[in-house]
Structure formats: C-alpha cells, structure tokens
C-alpha cells in the first residue's frame, strides 16, 4: 500500500540522449512544485551530468562501464535512499536501474505502457504505470509522471 506521506527523496531515471534529457527537465520542476521539501536525484550518464547538476543530485551511470557500472550505480542509489523512483525513459536499462534503485520497498513509477520504448520491460519488472499523458510529446509524458503519482 502506498505511503500517505510525501516522499523525502525522489529519483528520476532518464539515463541518456541529450534531447530526451532536456525534454524531461520539466519533470524536475513539476516534482519540486508538488513536493518542495523532497530531495530530487537523477540517474544519468556522466556526460550529461553538467546539465542536471544545477537541478538535482546526479547519480551517474556509465553505460560503457560494464558490470562495474551497475555495481557503482547500485551503491550510489542505495546511498541516495529514494522512497520514490520514477522511470522516465521506459526501456530495459532504465527499468533495471529503477529496480536496483528501489531497494525493494521504494515505489517505482513509469510511463503508461503505450509510452514505453520496450514495453516488455514494464510487463516483467512491474512498476506502477502512470495513466496515458495528455499529449504525445516527451515533455507532456514526463510531467504526467509527477502529476500521476497518487497516495502521497
């Protein structure tokens, strides 16, 4: 059952592609508007960290680092201690990163199934799915993740 208290730490998982990361930045603003006291983190590839650092705590994921990258990310995510993990990418890599970051008891939320790039990842890893967004643009889908989280 979802907690009725606001999350203290929210982790956004949007690992790659500069344009997609830029378009997901409104999600950070929507989260801050909804939960002003929450600490917000963002799991992202290191080359995009300078874009995110002014807005959120960066949890780097080095996609070229192999298995060690997953271990390093998992350790950073456990130190961050998110109680809400938002998969704002919708593919296998982001779903696994969200699962690792959730520590087994954090809420995991992702796009509506039709917005996943790789919907089988959502079916197997089972995050809570947001309702479909009001528009097809990534900005609209990203912001819908913040507004769809209920129970907080």
Secondary structure, DSSP 8 states (H G I E B T S, - for coil): ---SS--SEEEEE--S-HHHHHHHHHHHHHHHHH-TT-EEEEEE-GGGHHHHTTTSEEEE--TTSHHHHHHHHHHHHHHHT-SEEEE-S-SHHHHHHHHHHTTTTSEEEE--GGG-SSHHHHHHH--EE----SSSSHHHHHHHHHHH----
